[in-house]
Structure formats: C-alpha cells, structure tokens
Amino acid sequence: MLTSPYDKYRQSSVQTSTPAQLVIMLYDGAIRFIRTALDGLGKQDYQKSNLNFGKAQTIVSELMSTLDHTYEVSQNLFSLYEYTNFLLVEANIRKNPEKAEEALGYLTDLRETWLQASKLAAGQTEIANG
C-alpha cells in the first residue's frame, strides 16, 4: 500500500511511461545504485556497497530478461548486459572500483543511446501524425 506522495508519483510515472522511458528509468536506477555502491567502497562501507551492487545487478538482469530476441541487436545487448553484470559481481567481490566504473560507463552510454533513440522515435511519430 502506497502512503507517501512520492511513492504515488513514482507509481504513476511508471504506469504512464512509454516502453523507452521505462528502459531509461531502469538505466537511471542502475547508474544511481552503482554510484552509491562506489561511494560505499570509498568509505569502506561494504554493506552499503554490497546492497547497491546487488540492486544494480537486479536491474541489469531485468534488462536481460526483457530483450526481444527476434532482433539481432538483442544478442549484442544480451552479451553486453552479461558482461556488465560480471563486472558488477567482480567489483563487489573484489572491492574493485575500476570494474564498477567500467560497468557504469557501459550503462551510461546505453542510457544516452536509448534517450536519443526515444527522441528520434517521438519525432518520427510527430511527423507521421502531423
């Protein structure tokens, strides 16, 4: 049961978002969790880093599971997500910020790509409906 206005807003934004916006939200969450995990590593707060690496891994796993494998690009994305997940596991186990930074770079680049693609798609829809 939702109680806070923020929770209600968040649920509403998820329910009214396009599929591309939902993917961008997933990237935003994974990026935020990795940054928080990196902060935990820097402060030697391994409970914080472990929790947040786990949350980021969950999001990457969700991105992997929702791929439509009828498209060739899905196989490439799957491999990249798989490697990103591996980097997050390694960063967590070995307390290695470089591996987390590498994963963060991939997710940041992918987020930017999805953002640009969603803007192009929105523009094409406007042209078609105009």
Residue pairs with C-beta under 8 A, 6 or more apart in sequence:
2 8
2 11
13 25
14 22
14 25
17 25
18 118
20 114
20 117
20 118
20 121
21 118
23 63
23 114
24 111
24 114
24 115
24 118
26 59
26 62
26 63
27 107
27 108
27 110
27 111
27 114
28 111
29 55
29 56
29 59
30 55
30 56
30 59
30 60
30 63
30 107
31 104
31 107
31 108
31 111
33 52
33 53
33 55
33 56
33 59
34 52
34 53
34 56
34 88
34 100
34 103
34 104
34 107
35 104
36 48
36 52
37 48
37 49
37 50
37 51
37 52
37 53
37 56
37 91
37 92
37 100
38 49
38 97
38 100
38 101
38 104
39 45
39 48
39 49
40 46
40 47
40 48
40 49
40 50
40 51
40 52
41 49
41 91
41 95
41 97
41 100
42 97
46 95
49 92
49 95
50 92
53 88
53 89
53 91
53 92
53 100
54 92
56 88
56 103
57 85
57 88
57 89
60 81
60 84
60 85
60 88
60 107
61 85
63 77
63 81
64 78
64 81
64 82
64 85
67 74
67 77
67 78
67 81
68 74
69 75
69 78
77 110
80 106
80 110
83 106
84 103
84 106
84 107
87 99
87 100
87 102
87 103
87 106
88 99
88 100
88 103
90 96
90 99
91 97
91 98
91 99
91 100
91 103
